[in-house]
Amino acid sequence: MSDIQSLINTVNEFRDERNWRQYHNPKDLAISISIEAAELLEDFQWINSEKAINENKKNIREEIADVLIYSLMLVSDLELDVKDIVEEKILKNGKKYPVSNN
């Protein structure tokens, strides 16, 4: 089992123990990803990156974790393979944004 799949299993076990899956439909998971990403942005609002990281690193870590947890739930529920979708997107972006020889 991959590390990613093991992590997905851990996240799913956590939510299933609390009977939360009933609230985690794809639409609401996507909304939650966006909300948590917005909370991450708040840590950087109105200050430069260095200051934001120095002052808010603990919360930044937590907000990134929230984004990842909801993303892993959504991936699981949609039966997507994280490795496959990331590799496909990198290939697509490589075609869209080729390396220039400048």
N, C-alpha and C positions, 0 to 999 in steps of 0.2 A: 504494500500500500504506500502511495506517495505521501510526502509530508503535507501536501495541500489537501489530499483526501482525508488524511487523519485530522487535520484542522477542521474541515467541513463536518466530519463526524462529531467532533467535540462540540462545535457550535450547535449542531442539530440535536445532540443529546441534551445540551443545556436548555434549549427552548422546548423540547419535547417533555422534559421533566416538569416544566412549568405550564404545559398545555398552551403554549403561545402560538403554535403553528396555525391555529384557527384564525389568528389575526394577521398572519404573514402571507397575504396573497401578493402576486407579483406587482400589482399597482402600488400597494402600500409599502412594500419593500423598496421600490424605486423612489417613492416619495421620501422614505426614511433615509435613503442614501443621500438624497439632495439636502435634506435638513441637516444631517450630520456634517456634510461637506460645507454647508453654510456656517455651521458652528466652528469648524476648523478655520474658515476664513476670518472669523471674528478675532482670532488670536493674532492675525497679521494686520488687521485694519488700522490704518493711520500711523503705522510705524514701519521702519525698515525690517527686513528679514532677520538680520542679526539680533536686533533688539527683541523682536517677537520671539525668537527661539530662546534667547537668554531669559526672558521674563515668563514665557508660557510653555516651556518644553513639556512639562508634565501633562498639561491639558491638550497640547498638540498631539502627543502620543495617544491619549485617550480618544480624541476625535478621529484620528486616523484608524484606530482600532474599531471604532463604531462603524465607520465607512466600510472597512474590510469585512466586518462581521455581517452587516446587512448584505453586502455584495456576495459573500459566500453563501448566505441563505438563498439569495435569488438564483445564483448559479446552480445550486443544488435543486431547488424547486423546478427550474427550467431544464434540468438534466443536461447541463452544459459542462464541457470539460475546460477547466481554467487554462491549462497549458495550450490546448488547441485554439481557444478563442484569442488568447494573447498572441500566440505565434502568427495566427492568421492576420490579426490587426497590424502587427509589426511588418509583415510582408506587404500588406496593402499600403501602409504608410511609406514603406521603402519605395514603392512604385510611384506614389504620389509626390514624395519628397526625396528624389535621388540625391546621392552625394555628389556635390559639384567638385570639379578639379581645379578650383581657383586657388 
